[in-house]
Structures are given as C-alpha cells and as structure tokens.
Amino acid sequence: MAPREGAGRRGPGIALGAGVLLAAWALGALSAHGAAEGRPDVVVPRLVDVTASSGITFRHISGPVDHKRYLFETKGGGIGALDYDNDGWMDLYVAQGSTLERVREGRNPHGVLLRNRGDWTFEDVTEQAGLTRGAWGMGVSAADVDNDGFVDIYLTNLGPNILYRNDGDGTFTDVSEASGVADPRWSASAPFGDYDGDGRLDLFVANYLDVGPDTLPAESERCRYRGVPCACGPIGLRGAADTLYRQKADGTFVEVTSEAGILHRKYFGLGAVWGDVDDDGALDPFVTNDSTPNELYVNQGEGRFTENGFLSGLAVGGMGAEQASMGVDLADFDNDGRLDAYCTHFAADHSTLYRNEGSLLFKDVTAPARIQAMEYPFVSWGTRLVDLNHDGWKDLFHANGHVYPFMEDQPFGDETFRQPHSLYLNLHGGTFLDASALAGPDLQKPALGRGVAFADFDNDGDIDIAVANMNGTPQLFRNDLSSGHHWVTFRTVGRESNRDGIGARITVTTGELRQVWEIKRTVAIYSCSDPRAHFGLGNVDRVESVRVRWPSGKVQEFRDVTADRHYVIDETDGLSEVAPPREASARAAR
C-alpha cells in the first residue's frame, strides 16, 4: 500500500480512458432478462445484498473508527467459506481485529463462525465450536490438514498464528503450538498446498511487517498522503520474511524456508496463492508484495524452489515499476489452458492482469483488457477470476475500500474513503466490460472492503460473494442469475493425493471451449473460498469430457456428464452425483 500521486479517475461504475467506448453503451439499468443494454450477448448477474436478513450482526474492529495512527489499524481482515460440519452448506468464518487498548489489557476479541442454515440465514456457533482464542486477526485459511475428512481452520494474526483442528463433532481444538505453525510475526495470507507430492498439505505464510502492538513504529509528521498526515508505512518500516512449512508424517510441521530456496527477503507480503503456472504437475507459490517486487517461486522438485519473479514478468507491472500488490489469483481467464495472474493494487495505480504466454513468461495485458483506466480511484483488496454469469469465461470481482479515515470528509475527487466494489465481465476476446453499475444497486453501496470469499452458499449452481469490511459488518451478496445458462461443479476427494485434492487440475471440454480449474481453497487476500471447481457452460447442457490430473499424477477422464449438477470426483471411486443437502434447497426456501 503505497501512496502515489496523479491518476485518472472513475466515479462509481463509470469507465474512463480505455473503457470510454464501452461505457457509452454499458451505463444504465439491466434489461428484463439480465443482459447489458446494447449488448444482449453479455449477461450481467444481479448481486443482491442479503446481509440484513441473514442474521449476521458481527462487526469488525480495527483500531479507532475515525483515525488510524498505525498501519496495522488500516488493513482490516479476511473471511472464509468452509463447510465445517459436512452438511453440504458452505459456512462462514470472519476474522476479528482489535485495538491497542484491548491488546494491552489482554482482552483481544475473536472471530466468528457462522453456520449456514440453508435458507440464507446464518447462526453464530463460535462458542459451541470452541473458537474463542482472542487475537488481532488478519487472515482465514481452511483445509483438511490432517486428511480426516473435516476442514480445519488456520488464522493469521498480528502475533502468533492459530491452527484449529476440526474434531468432527462440531468442535475444534487449538493445536497451534503442538503443530509447529504458530508463526509469531504479522502474517497476512497463508495458503495450504502439497508442494512435494507426498499427500500431505504444506503451508506457505506471507508475512508483512516486523511491527506490532508491542513494537510500534515511530510516528512521523513526514508521513503524508496528498499532503495530509497519515499512518506511516510500509516504506520506511522493516519487512518480515515469508515462511514455508512442510508437513511431516506425524501431522506436525517443520519450517523448511531456507533449505527449500524461499528467500529471506524483507518484503511486505500480503497475498499468496499456490498454482501450477508451468503445468508440470507441481505447485508453485506466487506472493504479492506491497510496494516491493512480487515473487514467483518455481517448483524444481525434490523440495526446492527457484525465485523467478523478474524473469517471468510478474515481479512488476508492464511499465517496469513496483506496485502496491495486495489481492491475487491464478486462473485461466482466456481459456488457453494456462494459469494467468491478477493482482489488485492501491489507488492512483491500476490492478494488473498478466497473461501466461507459456515457458514461464507473463505479459501485462491490463490496458488491452480495458481494465487499466477504470481502476485509479480505488484501493482494491480481495479478488478472484470466476465465472459469475455462466458463459464459460471467468470474470473479475474485487472488493474496494480506502485506508485513511480523513478522506471521509476530505475526498480527493473520485478517490473516496468508502468505495463501491468492482465487477468486470469477460467479453471472450481478451477484454472486459466494467459491469459494476449494471449488477444492481447493492454493489454500488460504498464500503471498506478487504477480504472476499466466493462460494455457492445456496447450492443453486452460481457463485455468491461475501465481503469482509473494515470496522463494519460483512456484506453477503446473493447472485440472482437468470440467464438460463448451464453450469456444473466438482468437489475433489483425494486418496493418494491430499484429501481436499488441492492442486488437482480439472479440464472441462464442451465443443470448441475448453476450461481449466485448479483446486485451491485460499485465494485473494486474507481469505478462503468454496473448494468446489465451478464451470459455467453457456447454452450447453452436457459436458463432453471431464479430465482430472491429481497431485499424485493419476489421471481420470469422464464423458457425457449432465449439466446443472453437483458432483464428487473421488481419486479412487471416480465420478458421482451429489444429492441436494437436507430436504429443500435455499432457493426453494425463498
């Protein structure tokens, strides 16, 4: 997060610069069938904020509401989608922050576990679940760490991180110290992935700064944003090196950062995600760093990595400058079979879309994709490339929100404190449409967005969105898609591979369209999402082939798969349809 002077501007939902021609026909309301006016071939999902009726009353704390003296008071926190009780409905965990006063008095609050009732309402089950250890929380990561069939929770904090083991009866046990992953630093994102192919999940922790409530940075009048005094950092403060943990056969973890070739750079890590960027069957971690170069660690096998950020083109933007990278995803936006990258950034800059050219080379294609000019007023955080309108092409969503409360009363043009979120629809030819103003009025409500979880909360086949807001209540957006387009989802169950199937690559073929989805849970920034692979199919109601390449190397292929169904792919037993959970779907209950 680095202040930068000068920028173009975009008001809520209005594209400028490279997107002006699109804006001329895109602005306005939705048509009755959900298509963009002037472009009936572009189906726009309607995102409806259902928070008020959901029963979610949690409110996030992150220092004082009206001023932020220190950088850690501005960062907010994450949110996670996970089915903790295996009832078929995606639940929510929301990280909780704190204040200096609470830290010093030993009364840090804790986050909340919200059980999905299946009717778009949620109940707080935190106390019953035993998730009550207080901390200044940052991120939420989830995975079946011990391969027992129940998802565990890992929380990154401003201080020691916490691993909760799911006991399988609705309760959790704190195993942080015993497991060896209680990293004491200021950690941000922490994805699980099996980098060595032994069937056990390992852990990469992106750490931010070597400061905290007990090691406060010096205040300085020289720290200003657009001439106004502000919290200092990250430039001028000491960064914290990232950490790689390998899981041993006994379920504990050992730090292998140095021996694995992960560099002890004191960069400012915020986002991290595993992905097989060179399609060699081995996971590579990609780390987005605030105001310092991004890092891509290429898996060389035998437990070793080589840092390839600059050589790959991912370290900096296309103009050669370091950016304030925050949220991140690796996914195939152009359906060429290779994982591309998207990184969100600070205001007066643009979020960056990198196309994977093959041979470990990436190209900044933000400008031709018509995203660049739209982004300058926004401070953008959690993000993902995911098909929100079921046309078979992955769209872009990210949460926005500034960091300086003085901008509440003193905005700089269109650069405001509270900001609307962004939605870009994939137009199939390498370009995107800014549909932020077309997806319904709720998406345009200004907020202080941070972490984002993407999940099918009502099991109706489309992706819904939950946004964690700094010093506020989360927003829960229901995707009311009425296109008639088809879809299919797959949940992977590993046997030789890790139980979640993290790292499995699924390729779906329908006619000339071939889509790729790589299984992961932790994505964006601070957050984790629905682990199911999700594919929009457009007008096609059957899938010609489904190919799965497991982390173990095993390959399965299934043909003539019926659309509009949820499936499980078991590494041993193959493909089976999933019956709807409980008796009625959430959609039927409305």
C-alpha positions as a printed NumPy array, in Angstrom:
array([[  0.   ,   0.   ,   0.   ],
       [  1.969,   2.95 ,  -1.24 ],
       [  0.728,   6.473,  -1.856],
       [  1.211,   7.618,  -5.435],
       [  0.497,  10.994,  -6.915],
       [ -1.52 ,  11.649, -10.033],
       [ -4.165,   9.49 , -11.658],
       [ -7.121,   9.306, -13.905],
       [-10.482,   8.96 , -12.197],
       [-13.583,   6.86 , -12.337],
       [-16.756,   7.568, -10.5  ],
       [-18.82 ,   4.621,  -9.323],
       [-19.384,   2.338, -12.267],
       [-18.127,   4.806, -14.895],
       [-15.276,   3.797, -17.158],
       [-12.821,   6.384, -18.448],
       [ -9.875,   6.296, -20.796],
       [ -9.548,   2.909, -22.459],
       [-13.063,   1.951, -21.362],
       [-14.935,   5.045, -22.547],
       [-16.345,   3.436, -25.679],
       [-17.724,   0.575, -23.64 ],
       [-19.192,   2.921, -21.07 ],
       [-21.172,   4.747, -23.746],
       [-23.428,   1.74 , -24.202],
       [-22.889,  -0.066, -20.898],
       [-24.178,   2.518, -18.431],
       [-27.754,   2.178, -17.346],
       [-30.049,  -0.382, -15.846],
       [-30.39 ,  -4.072, -16.52 ],
       [-32.808,  -5.288, -19.097],
       [-35.517,  -7.691, -18.   ],
       [-33.514, -10.743, -18.934],
       [-30.272,  -9.586, -17.319],
       [-28.308,  -8.582, -20.43 ],
       [-26.279,  -5.399, -20.715],
       [-28.154,  -2.731, -22.648],
       [-26.798,  -2.535, -26.152],
       [-25.068,  -5.904, -25.753],
       [-27.695,  -8.648, -25.427],
       [-24.953, -11.275, -25.651],
       [-23.444, -10.074, -22.348],
       [-25.379, -11.5  , -19.418],
       [-24.999,  -9.466, -16.237],
       [-25.503, -11.217, -12.892],
       [-27.596,  -9.34 , -10.352],
       [-25.799,  -9.23 ,  -6.993],
       [-28.259,  -8.644,  -4.15 ],
       [-27.102,  -7.717,  -0.64 ],
       [-28.969, -10.061,   1.721],
       [-26.939,  -9.264,   4.847],
       [-29.795,  -7.524,   6.651],
       [-31.989, -10.646,   6.595],
       [-29.148, -13.152,   7.064],
       [-28.823, -12.841,  10.845],
       [-25.191, -11.706,  10.521],
       [-24.606,  -8.968,  13.113],
       [-20.829,  -9.313,  13.521],
       [-18.962,  -6.007,  13.362],
       [-15.268,  -5.802,  12.657],
       [-12.835,  -3.882,  14.878],
       [ -9.586,  -2.401,  13.567],
       [ -8.324,   0.385,  15.802],
       [-10.32 ,   3.623,  16.087],
       [-13.022,   4.172,  13.507],
       [-12.298,   7.843,  12.834],
       [ -8.484,   7.826,  12.722],
       [ -5.622,   5.37 ,  12.104],
       [ -2.28 ,   6.132,  13.772],
       [ -0.598,   2.884,  12.745],
       [ -0.557,   0.845,   9.55 ],
       [ -1.933,  -2.33 ,  11.145],
       [ -5.102,  -0.403,  12.041],
       [ -5.82 ,   0.135,   8.311],
       [ -5.539,  -3.405,   6.964],
       [ -8.847,  -4.914,   8.018],
       [ -9.22 ,  -8.67 ,   7.83 ],
       [-10.369, -11.702,   5.934],
       [-13.313, -14.031,   5.582],
       [-13.547, -17.728,   4.818],
       [-16.128, -20.01 ,   3.217],
       [-15.976, -23.592,   4.518],
       [-18.34 , -26.451,   5.293],
       [-17.111, -27.18 ,   8.818],
       [-19.861, -29.695,   9.705],
       [-20.087, -31.534,   6.348],
       [-23.798, -30.859,   5.959],
       [-23.418, -29.7  ,   2.35 ],
       [-23.773, -25.958,   3.035],
       [-20.895, -23.505,   2.936],
       [-20.476, -21.749,   6.288],
       [-18.538, -18.563,   7.065],
       [-15.688, -17.619,   9.357],
       [-14.936, -13.898,   9.759],
       [-11.642, -12.697,  11.232],
       [-11.758, -10.115,  14.006],
       [ -9.235,  -7.341,  14.615],
       [ -8.595,  -5.43 ,  17.814],
       [ -7.387,  -2.141,  19.279],
       [ -4.206,  -1.184,  21.089],
       [ -6.162,  -0.751,  24.308],
       [ -7.555,  -4.286,  24.09 ],
       [ -4.124,  -5.731,  23.302],
       [ -2.525,  -4.019,  26.287],
       [ -5.328,  -5.104,  28.601],
       [ -5.173,  -8.719,  27.427],
       [ -8.736,  -8.795,  26.119],
       [ -8.419,  -9.34 ,  22.389],
       [-11.687, -10.406,  20.779],
       [-12.044, -13.418,  18.475],
       [-13.572, -14.025,  15.083],
       [-16.923, -15.698,  14.468],
       [-18.018, -18.988,  12.903],
       [-21.393, -18.598,  11.206],
       [-23.315, -21.78 ,  10.405],
       [-25.302, -21.738,   7.166],
       [-28.883, -22.836,   7.859],
       [-29.549, -23.33 ,   4.147],
       [-32.149, -20.575,   3.81 ],
       [-29.83 , -17.578,   3.527],
       [-29.66 , -17.188,   7.292],
       [-26.631, -17.871,   9.477],
       [-26.233, -18.584,  13.195],
       [-23.229, -17.781,  15.374],
       [-21.796, -21.08 ,  16.661],
       [-18.393, -19.749,  17.72 ],
       [-18.718, -20.531,  21.405],
       [-20.06 , -24.052,  20.862],
       [-17.284, -24.734,  18.377],
       [-14.57 , -23.622,  20.821],
       [-13.098, -20.967,  18.513],
       [-12.65 , -18.45 ,  21.299],
       [ -8.934, -17.639,  21.458],
       [ -8.509, -13.871,  21.177],
       [ -6.064, -12.279,  18.744],
       [ -5.656,  -9.35 ,  16.391],
       [ -6.828, -11.396,  13.453],
       [ -5.903, -10.884,   9.818],
       [ -6.472, -13.893,   7.566],
       [ -8.611, -17.019,   7.339],
       [ -7.293, -20.166,   5.696],
       [ -9.091, -23.509,   5.622],
       [ -8.085, -27.006,   4.533],
       [ -8.323, -30.622,   5.624],
       [ -4.853, -30.501,   7.117],
       [ -4.892, -33.99 ,   8.643],
       [ -6.786, -35.765,   5.82 ],
       [ -9.585, -36.92 ,   8.131],
       [-12.469, -35.589,   6.035],
       [-13.137, -32.475,   8.138],
       [-11.897, -28.996,   7.273],
       [ -9.519, -27.311,   9.718],
       [ -9.005, -23.555,  10.213],
       [ -5.74 , -21.596,  10.235],
       [ -5.837, -17.955,  11.324],
       [ -3.087, -15.442,  10.584],
       [ -2.68 , -12.699,  13.153],
       [ -0.791,  -9.661,  14.26 ],
       [  1.087, -12.01 ,  16.518],
       [  1.11 , -15.803,  16.865],
       [ -0.994, -17.607,  14.258],
       [ -3.595, -20.186,  15.295],
       [ -4.375, -23.653,  13.9  ],
       [ -7.7  , -25.149,  14.937],
       [ -8.147, -28.877,  14.329],
       [-11.7  , -29.893,  13.437],
       [-12.701, -32.687,  15.831],
       [-15.546, -33.838,  13.58 ],
       [-18.31 , -33.241,  16.132],
       [-18.857, -29.52 ,  15.576],
       [-15.957, -28.513,  17.825],
       [-12.333, -27.522,  17.27 ],
       [ -9.12 , -27.924,  19.262],
       [ -6.296, -25.368,  19.285],
       [ -3.179, -27.253,  18.114],
       [ -1.115, -24.2  ,  17.129],
       [  1.934, -24.779,  19.294],
       [  1.873, -28.56 ,  19.076],
       [  1.708, -28.477,  15.277],
       [  4.622, -26.044,  14.907],
       [  2.844, -23.35 ,  12.849],
       [  2.297, -20.639,  15.485],
       [  4.274, -18.081,  13.482],
       [  4.777, -15.105,  15.856],
       [  5.068, -12.391,  13.209],
       [  2.495, -10.186,  11.455],
       [  1.162, -12.675,   8.934],
       [ -1.328, -11.963,   6.152],
       [ -2.235, -14.788,   3.744],
       [ -1.431, -18.465,   4.301],
       [ -2.413, -20.968,   1.593],
       [ -2.107, -24.737,   2.013],
       [ -0.728, -26.837,  -0.841],
       [  1.155, -30.108,  -1.289],
       [  4.354, -28.912,  -2.944],
       [  6.28 , -32.188,  -2.608],
       [  3.53 , -34.596,  -3.689],
       [  3.557, -36.736,  -0.541],
       [ -0.2  , -36.49 ,   0.003],
       [  0.131, -34.127,   2.982],
       [ -0.659, -30.431,   2.851],
       [  2.16 , -27.983,   3.435],
       [  1.796, -24.31 ,   4.356],
       [  3.143, -21.059,   2.915],
       [  2.823, -17.974,   5.159],
       [  3.171, -14.491,   3.664],
       [  4.399, -12.117,   6.378],
       [  4.054,  -8.34 ,   6.212],
       [  5.963,  -6.17 ,   8.699],
       [  8.173,  -6.704,  11.702],
       [  5.995,  -4.432,  13.852],
       [  3.055,  -4.957,  16.168],
       [  1.323,  -3.62 ,  19.26 ],
       [  4.458,  -4.287,  21.318],
       [  6.873,  -2.904,  18.706],
       [  5.164,   0.236,  17.453],
       [  6.793,   2.15 ,  14.628],
       [  7.827,   5.702,  15.334],
       [  5.275,   8.315,  14.349],
       [  6.4  ,  10.961,  11.918],
       [  4.875,  14.149,  10.594],
       [  6.655,  13.42 ,   7.337],
       [  4.237,  10.601,   6.522],
       [  1.547,  12.168,   4.377],
       [ -0.974,  11.211,   1.748],
       [ -1.768,  14.007,  -0.691],
       [ -0.372,  16.456,   1.822],
       [ -2.382,  15.17 ,   4.803],
       [ -0.655,  13.415,   7.757],
       [ -1.286,   9.66 ,   7.771],
       [ -0.086,   6.374,   9.238],
       [  3.481,   5.576,   8.212],
       [  4.458,   2.597,   6.08 ],
       [  5.153,   0.233,   4.674],
       [  8.072,   2.086,   3.076],
       [ 10.496,   3.016,   5.831],
       [  9.489,   0.102,   8.069],
       [ 11.126,  -3.314,   8.318],
       [  9.516,  -6.103,   6.34 ],
       [  9.12 ,  -9.68 ,   7.53 ],
       [ 10.355, -12.683,   5.574],
       [  7.866, -15.337,   4.439],
       [  7.795, -18.871,   5.839],
       [  7.375, -22.323,   4.279],
       [  6.301, -25.234,   6.474],
       [  6.443, -28.881,   5.374],
       [  4.018, -31.286,   6.993],
       [  5.647, -34.412,   8.401],
       [  4.155, -37.91 ,   8.573],
       [  3.105, -37.387,  12.201],
       [  0.95 , -34.356,  11.302],
       [  3.302, -31.732,  12.718],
       [  5.069, -29.119,  10.613],
       [  8.712, -28.187,  10.242],
       [  9.973, -24.898,   8.827],
       [ 11.942, -25.509,   5.627],
       [ 12.133, -21.935,   4.295],
       [ 15.865, -21.754,   3.721],
       [ 16.506, -25.312,   2.592],
       [ 13.618, -25.076,   0.102],
       [ 15.101, -21.954,  -1.505],
       [ 12.477, -19.493,  -0.251],
       [ 14.407, -16.25 ,   0.078],
       [ 14.586, -14.335,   3.347],
       [ 13.697, -11.068,   1.666],
       [ 12.208,  -8.476,   3.984],
       [  9.445,  -7.636,   1.552],
       [  5.913,  -6.688,   2.535],
       [  3.895,  -9.852,   1.844],
       [  0.107,  -9.565,   1.652],
       [ -1.278, -12.08 ,  -0.856],
       [ -0.152, -15.62 ,  -1.613],
       [ -1.554, -18.427,  -3.719],
       [ -0.391, -21.84 ,  -4.938],
       [ -0.699, -22.64 ,  -8.629],
       [  0.97 , -24.831, -11.234],
       [  1.986, -21.968, -13.518],
       [  4.196, -24.072, -15.804],
       [  1.815, -27.054, -15.971],
       [  4.417, -29.569, -14.852],
       [  2.267, -31.146, -12.142],
       [  3.991, -29.366,  -9.229],
       [  2.629, -26.371,  -7.311],
       [  4.428, -23.019,  -7.375],
       [  3.742, -20.263,  -4.792],
       [  3.12 , -16.73 ,  -6.05 ],
       [  3.444, -13.912,  -3.488],
       [  2.152, -10.362,  -3.928],
       [  4.142,  -7.778,  -2.009],
       [  3.138,  -4.28 ,  -1.024],
       [  5.401,  -1.636,  -2.619],
       [  8.092,  -4.237,  -3.297],
       [  8.507,  -6.746,  -6.16 ],
       [  6.209,  -9.769,  -6.333],
       [  7.811, -13.213,  -6.098],
       [  7.172, -16.366,  -8.107],
       [  8.828, -19.486,  -6.713],
       [  9.1  , -22.185,  -9.387],
       [  8.996, -25.725,  -8.043],
       [ 12.114, -27.607,  -9.133],
       [ 11.112, -30.877,  -7.49 ],
       [ 12.82 , -32.626,  -4.584],
       [ 11.623, -29.895,  -2.23 ],
       [ 13.428, -26.987,  -3.918],
       [ 12.237, -23.716,  -5.476],
       [ 13.844, -21.028,  -7.641],
       [ 12.617, -17.442,  -7.419],
       [ 11.598, -16.277, -10.903],
       [  9.595, -13.087, -10.371],
       [ 11.547, -10.725, -12.6  ],
       [ 12.398, -13.292, -15.25 ],
       [  8.737, -14.268, -15.534],
       [  7.445, -10.688, -15.746],
       [  5.34 , -10.989, -12.569],
       [  7.573,  -9.001, -10.216],
       [  6.479,  -5.592, -11.523],
       [  3.886,  -4.093, -13.839],
       [  4.325,  -3.712, -17.577],
       [  5.924,  -0.268, -17.167],
       [  8.663,  -1.778, -15.022],
       [  7.561,  -0.183, -11.745],
       [  6.923,  -1.858,  -8.426],
       [  3.275,  -1.758,  -7.422],
       [  1.425,  -1.958,  -4.115],
       [  0.244,  -5.509,  -4.729],
       [ -2.406,  -6.898,  -2.4  ],
       [ -5.028,  -9.416,  -3.601],
       [ -4.086, -12.163,  -6.05 ],
       [ -5.469, -15.03 ,  -8.087],
       [ -4.052, -17.543, -10.552],
       [ -6.655, -18.725, -13.073],
       [ -7.148, -19.141, -16.817],
       [ -9.062, -16.051, -17.985],
       [ -8.614, -16.618, -21.748],
       [ -9.274, -20.39 , -21.828],
       [ -5.939, -21.288, -23.388],
       [ -5.166, -23.871, -20.697],
       [ -2.558, -21.803, -18.855],
       [ -2.943, -20.095, -15.466],
       [ -2.873, -16.318, -15.744],
       [ -2.435, -13.896, -12.82 ],
       [ -4.384, -10.926, -11.46 ],
       [ -3.15 ,  -8.592,  -8.717],
       [ -5.031,  -5.762,  -7.021],
       [ -3.349,  -2.521,  -6.025],
       [ -3.55 ,   0.839,  -4.258],
       [ -5.239,   3.992,  -5.556],
       [ -3.578,   6.136,  -8.239],
       [ -2.474,   2.899,  -9.865],
       [ -4.247,   0.039, -11.588],
       [ -4.838,  -3.594, -10.78 ],
       [ -2.774,  -5.748, -13.117],
       [ -3.782,  -8.64 , -15.36 ],
       [ -0.902, -10.853, -16.533],
       [ -1.421, -13.294, -19.399],
       [  0.585, -16.506, -19.235],
       [  2.472, -16.736, -22.518],
       [  3.97 , -20.141, -21.718],
       [  7.59 , -21.013, -20.918],
       [  7.266, -19.178, -17.57 ],
       [  6.699, -15.822, -19.261],
       [  3.865, -13.446, -18.337],
       [  2.74 , -10.275, -20.106],
       [  0.905,  -7.305, -18.588],
       [ -2.295,  -7.082, -20.661],
       [ -4.227,  -4.73 , -18.355],
       [ -4.544,  -1.935, -20.912],
       [ -5.765,  -4.04 , -23.865],
       [ -8.108,  -5.838, -21.457],
       [ -9.689,  -2.403, -20.786],
       [ -9.236,  -2.583, -17.03 ],
       [ -6.418,  -0.112, -16.514],
       [ -8.167,   3.256, -16.72 ],
       [-11.081,   2.099, -14.607],
       [ -9.013,   1.382, -11.521],
       [ -7.263,   4.562, -10.475],
       [ -9.57 ,   5.841,  -7.696],
       [ -9.769,   2.505,  -5.927],
       [ -7.81 ,   0.748,  -3.215],
       [ -8.53 ,  -2.858,  -4.171],
       [ -8.148,  -5.958,  -1.999],
       [ -9.734,  -9.407,  -2.254],
       [-10.296, -10.663,  -5.787],
       [-10.896, -13.732,  -7.923],
       [-11.268, -14.798, -11.53 ],
       [-14.536, -16.764, -11.55 ],
       [-17.446, -17.211, -13.972],
       [-20.278, -15.204, -12.43 ],
       [-22.64 , -15.302, -15.438],
       [-22.114, -18.916, -16.59 ],
       [-20.962, -18.112, -20.1  ],
       [-17.841, -20.274, -19.788],
       [-15.406, -17.386, -19.293],
       [-14.023, -16.206, -15.971],
       [-14.969, -12.727, -14.812],
       [-13.263, -10.453, -12.284],
       [-14.533,  -9.202,  -8.955],
       [-12.688,  -7.316,  -6.279],
       [-13.555,  -5.507,  -3.073],
       [-12.558,  -1.872,  -2.668],
       [-12.043,   0.49 ,   0.248],
       [ -9.506,   3.151,   1.192],
       [ -7.332,   3.237,   4.314],
       [ -7.347,   6.863,   5.504],
       [-10.443,   7.933,   7.524],
       [ -9.761,  11.641,   6.963],
       [-10.941,  11.07 ,   3.393],
       [-14.474,  10.54 ,   4.735],
       [-14.729,  14.333,   4.959],
       [-11.923,  15.203,   2.594],
       [-12.103,  13.089,  -0.593],
       [ -9.78 ,  13.7  ,  -3.498],
       [-12.16 ,  13.864,  -6.443],
       [-13.476,  10.348,  -7.068],
       [-10.916,   8.904,  -4.646],
       [-13.06 ,   8.467,  -1.533],
       [-12.727,   6.617,   1.78 ],
       [-15.673,   4.245,   1.299],
       [-15.787,   2.801,  -2.187],
       [-18.065,   0.604,  -4.3  ],
       [-16.815,  -2.833,  -5.333],
       [-15.809,  -3.722,  -8.889],
       [-17.177,  -6.293, -11.338],
       [-15.666,  -6.889, -14.779],
       [-17.333,  -9.303, -17.184],
       [-15.184, -11.268, -19.588],
       [-16.032, -10.442, -23.229],
       [-14.193, -13.546, -24.522],
       [-11.723, -11.729, -26.762],
       [ -9.229, -10.651, -24.109],
       [-11.275,  -7.631, -22.998],
       [-13.576,  -6.965, -20.062],
       [-16.685,  -4.861, -19.51 ],
       [-16.947,  -2.783, -16.352],
       [-20.34 ,  -4.017, -15.145],
       [-20.085,  -2.6  , -11.619],
       [-23.039,  -0.282, -12.169],
       [-25.051,  -2.918, -14.029],
       [-25.148,  -5.663, -11.404],
       [-27.782,  -3.946,  -9.272],
       [-27.704,  -1.013,  -6.839],
       [-26.362,  -3.002,  -3.893],
       [-22.914,  -3.413,  -5.425],
       [-22.61 ,   0.359,  -5.659],
       [-23.007,   0.968,  -1.93 ],
       [-19.703,   2.422,  -0.69 ],
       [-17.855,   0.162,   1.737],
       [-14.435,  -0.556,   3.244],
       [-13.937,  -3.934,   1.585],
       [-10.99 ,  -6.165,   2.429],
       [-11.123,  -9.971,   2.254],
       [-13.566, -11.775,  -0.067],
       [-14.95 , -15.325,  -0.055],
       [-16.528, -16.806,  -3.198],
       [-18.958, -19.687,  -2.667],
       [-22.248, -21.184,  -3.777],
       [-23.969, -20.527,  -0.447],
       [-27.415, -21.724,  -1.605],
       [-26.235, -24.611,  -3.809],
       [-28.125, -23.289,  -6.831],
       [-25.082, -23.535,  -9.091],
       [-23.929, -19.913,  -9.254],
       [-21.224, -18.192,  -7.234],
       [-22.235, -15.848,  -4.429],
       [-19.879, -13.422,  -2.703],
       [-19.105, -12.495,   0.925],
       [-17.018,  -9.374,   1.613],
       [-15.299,  -8.552,   4.91 ],
       [-15.426,  -4.819,   5.664],
       [-13.012,  -2.959,   7.934],
       [-14.765,  -1.524,  11.008],
       [-18.077,  -2.781,   9.665],
       [-20.408,  -5.693,   9.046],
       [-19.637,  -8.182,   6.253],
       [-21.655,  -7.949,   3.056],
       [-23.314, -11.086,   1.712],
       [-24.197, -10.858,  -1.981],
       [-26.608, -13.399,  -3.462],
       [-26.096, -13.989,  -7.176],
       [-29.551, -13.815,  -8.796],
       [-28.538, -15.006, -12.224],
       [-31.465, -15.518, -14.611],
       [-29.655, -16.222, -17.866],
       [-30.711, -19.831, -18.286],
       [-27.075, -20.713, -18.826],
       [-25.923, -24.096, -17.578],
       [-23.244, -24.985, -15.046],
       [-21.506, -27.873, -13.299],
       [-19.408, -28.19 , -10.117],
       [-16.953, -30.807,  -8.862],
       [-15.692, -31.478,  -5.332],
       [-12.46 , -33.455,  -5.275],
       [-11.702, -36.165,  -2.711],
       [ -8.105, -37.305,  -2.729],
       [ -6.907, -40.715,  -1.615],
       [ -3.271, -40.941,  -2.706],
       [ -3.346, -37.152,  -3.006],
       [ -4.295, -34.834,  -0.151],
       [ -7.93 , -35.28 ,   0.908],
       [ -9.038, -31.867,  -0.434],
       [ -7.46 , -32.555,  -3.803],
       [ -5.71 , -29.171,  -3.62 ],
       [ -3.578, -28.835,  -6.743],
       [ -5.758, -31.156,  -8.843],
       [ -6.321, -29.717, -12.321],
       [ -9.754, -30.239, -13.906],
       [-10.274, -29.645, -17.625],
       [-13.837, -29.438, -18.95 ],
       [-14.483, -29.632, -22.7  ],
       [-17.711, -28.541, -24.394],
       [-17.416, -28.27 , -28.171],
       [-14.576, -25.898, -29.009],
       [-14.496, -24.45 , -25.473],
       [-12.001, -25.918, -23.042],
       [-11.89 , -24.606, -19.467],
       [ -9.349, -25.267, -16.729],
       [ -9.842, -25.061, -12.961],
       [ -7.149, -25.811, -10.417],
       [ -8.37 , -26.757,  -6.936],
       [ -7.405, -24.375,  -4.144],
       [ -9.034, -23.012,  -1.024],
       [ -7.02 , -19.935,  -0.024],
       [ -7.054, -17.162,  -2.624],
       [ -7.298, -13.346,  -2.952],
       [ -6.04 , -11.759,   0.306],
       [ -6.571, -12.993,   3.869],
       [ -9.41 , -15.266,   2.702],
       [-10.526, -18.707,   1.53 ],
       [-13.338, -19.798,  -0.761],
       [-15.568, -22.699,  -1.769],
       [-13.238, -25.579,  -2.702],
       [-15.529, -26.871,  -5.464],
       [-14.458, -26.417,  -9.073],
       [-17.115, -24.325, -10.806],
       [-17.74 , -24.167, -14.552],
       [-20.255, -22.092, -16.485],
       [-21.37 , -23.83 , -19.675],
       [-23.413, -21.242, -21.581],
       [-26.177, -22.896, -23.614],
       [-24.6  , -26.364, -23.469],
       [-26.467, -28.846, -21.248],
       [-23.944, -31.704, -21.362],
       [-20.183, -31.859, -20.86 ],
       [-18.29 , -33.834, -23.483],
       [-15.368, -34.688, -21.233],
       [-14.013, -34.028, -17.767],
       [-10.307, -34.703, -17.255],
       [ -8.714, -34.657, -13.803],
       [ -4.992, -34.679, -13.143],
       [ -4.363, -35.364,  -9.475],
       [ -1.318, -34.217,  -7.469],
       [ -0.347, -37.902,  -7.263],
       [ -0.027, -37.932, -11.067],
       [ -3.112, -40.092, -11.545],
       [ -5.376, -39.04 , -14.435],
       [ -9.125, -39.73 , -14.676],
       [-11.476, -38.936, -17.547],
       [-15.269, -38.951, -17.653],
       [-17.525, -38.398, -20.656],
       [-21.046, -37.189, -21.354],
       [-21.629, -35.534, -17.984],
       [-25.046, -33.958, -17.382],
       [-25.016, -30.232, -16.629],
       [-26.696, -28.379, -13.747],
       [-25.472, -30.895, -11.182],
       [-23.045, -31.016,  -8.283],
       [-20.569, -33.899,  -8.467],
       [-17.865, -35.505,  -6.362],
       [-14.74 , -36.833,  -8.062],
       [-13.069, -39.426,  -5.844],
       [ -9.486, -40.32 ,  -6.699],
       [-10.354, -44.   ,  -6.238],
       [-14.09 , -44.314,  -6.852],
       [-14.489, -41.835,  -9.724],
       [-17.443, -39.559, -10.504],
       [-20.726, -39.49 ,  -8.586],
       [-23.578, -37.016,  -8.357],
       [-24.194, -35.221,  -5.053],
       [-27.753, -35.208,  -3.764],
       [-29.031, -31.789,  -2.614],
       [-28.286, -31.279,   1.084],
       [-31.195, -31.599,   3.513],
       [-34.696, -31.65 ,   2.094],
       [-35.074, -28.267,   0.453],
       [-32.648, -26.015,  -1.292],
       [-32.089, -22.451,  -0.176],
       [-33.535, -21.289,  -3.458],
       [-36.78 , -23.169,  -2.828],
       [-36.979, -21.77 ,   0.682],
       [-37.189, -18.165,  -0.563]])
